[in-house]
Amino acid sequence: MDSTDKKRLRAEAHSHKPVIMIGQAGLTPAVMAEIEIALDCHELLKVRIRAEKEERQTISDEIIASTGAELIQMIGQIAVLYRPNPEKRIKKPMPVKKPKPKKAFTFTHRR
């Protein structure tokens, strides 16, 4: 993934709220299952990791290794992950824009 794609995904993720929150229990199998489900549904995902700095990095590395997602951005406790879903990537044809009818020019003569 190149930098322009990451930039676009960061901009898209800006308005999202964290979907998954990892707390005191850490990265449990149940949390990993929810991350998998969320990545399948949303593709772009924000995860809040409530832990110390070093621990946050190891948790995000574990998530990336087990899910195959890519880390787009990590700011503080928020990690932005992206994993494309091939089933969701069916391209829809772009709608054809109809040209607007031009208004007839009317000349009014004033005296």
C-alpha positions as CSV (number, residue, x, y, z in Angstrom):
1,M,0.0,0.0,0.0
2,D,1.5,3.3,-1.0
3,S,1.4,6.6,0.9
4,T,-1.5,8.1,-1.0
5,D,-3.7,5.1,-0.1
6,K,-2.7,5.5,3.5
7,K,-3.4,9.2,3.5
8,R,-6.8,8.6,2.0
9,L,-7.6,5.9,4.6
10,R,-6.4,8.2,7.5
11,A,-8.7,10.9,6.2
12,E,-11.6,8.5,6.0
13,A,-10.9,7.1,9.5
14,H,-10.8,10.5,11.0
15,S,-14.6,10.7,11.4
16,H,-14.9,7.1,12.7
17,K,-15.2,6.2,16.4
18,P,-13.3,3.2,17.9
19,V,-15.3,0.1,17.3
20,I,-13.3,-2.2,19.5
21,M,-11.9,-1.4,22.9
22,I,-9.2,-3.5,24.5
23,G,-9.1,-3.1,28.3
24,Q,-7.6,-4.7,31.4
25,A,-8.1,-8.3,30.2
26,G,-5.9,-7.5,27.2
27,L,-6.1,-9.3,23.9
28,T,-8.4,-12.3,24.5
29,P,-9.6,-14.8,21.9
30,A,-13.1,-13.2,22.1
31,V,-11.6,-9.8,21.3
32,M,-9.7,-11.2,18.4
33,A,-12.9,-12.8,17.1
34,E,-14.7,-9.4,17.3
35,I,-11.8,-7.7,15.5
36,E,-12.1,-10.3,12.7
37,I,-15.8,-9.7,12.4
38,A,-15.4,-5.9,12.4
39,L,-12.7,-6.1,9.7
40,D,-14.9,-8.2,7.5
41,C,-17.8,-5.8,7.9
42,H,-16.0,-2.4,7.9
43,E,-12.6,-3.0,6.3
44,L,-11.4,0.2,8.0
45,L,-11.4,-0.1,11.8
46,K,-10.4,2.0,14.8
47,V,-9.3,0.1,17.9
48,R,-8.8,1.7,21.4
49,I,-6.0,-0.1,23.3
50,R,-6.1,0.8,27.0
51,A,-2.6,-0.2,28.1
52,E,1.0,1.2,28.6
53,K,2.9,2.4,25.6
54,E,5.1,-0.7,25.1
55,E,2.2,-3.0,25.7
56,R,0.0,-1.1,23.1
57,Q,2.7,-1.7,20.5
58,T,2.9,-5.5,21.2
59,I,-0.9,-5.8,21.2
60,S,-1.2,-4.0,17.9
61,D,1.6,-6.2,16.4
62,E,-0.3,-9.3,17.6
63,I,-3.5,-8.0,16.0
64,I,-1.7,-7.3,12.7
65,A,0.0,-10.7,12.7
66,S,-3.1,-12.7,13.4
67,T,-5.6,-10.8,11.2
68,G,-3.5,-9.9,8.2
69,A,-4.6,-6.3,8.6
70,E,-2.3,-3.3,7.9
71,L,-1.6,-0.7,10.5
72,I,-2.5,2.7,8.9
73,Q,-2.0,4.9,11.9
74,M,-1.3,4.7,15.6
75,I,-1.9,7.8,17.7
76,G,-1.9,7.4,21.4
77,Q,-4.3,4.7,22.4
78,I,-6.0,4.6,19.0
79,A,-4.9,2.2,16.2
80,V,-6.4,2.4,12.7
81,L,-6.4,-0.9,10.9
82,Y,-7.3,-1.8,7.3
83,R,-7.9,-5.1,5.7
84,P,-9.6,-5.2,2.3
85,N,-12.5,-7.6,2.0
86,P,-12.5,-9.1,-1.5
87,E,-16.2,-10.0,-1.4
88,K,-17.1,-6.4,-0.6
89,R,-15.0,-5.0,-3.5
90,I,-17.5,-5.7,-6.2
91,K,-17.4,-2.6,-8.4
92,K,-20.7,-1.0,-9.2
93,P,-21.0,0.7,-12.5
94,M,-20.8,4.5,-12.2
95,P,-24.1,6.2,-12.9
96,V,-24.2,8.0,-16.2
97,K,-24.9,11.7,-15.7
98,K,-27.5,13.2,-17.9
99,P,-26.6,16.5,-19.3
100,K,-28.8,19.3,-18.0
101,P,-31.1,20.9,-20.6
102,K,-29.9,24.3,-21.7
103,K,-32.2,27.1,-21.1
104,A,-33.5,28.9,-24.1
105,F,-32.1,32.4,-24.5
106,T,-34.9,34.9,-24.6
107,F,-34.2,38.5,-25.5
108,T,-36.3,41.2,-24.1
109,H,-36.1,44.5,-25.7
110,R,-36.6,47.4,-23.2
111,R,-37.1,51.1,-24.0
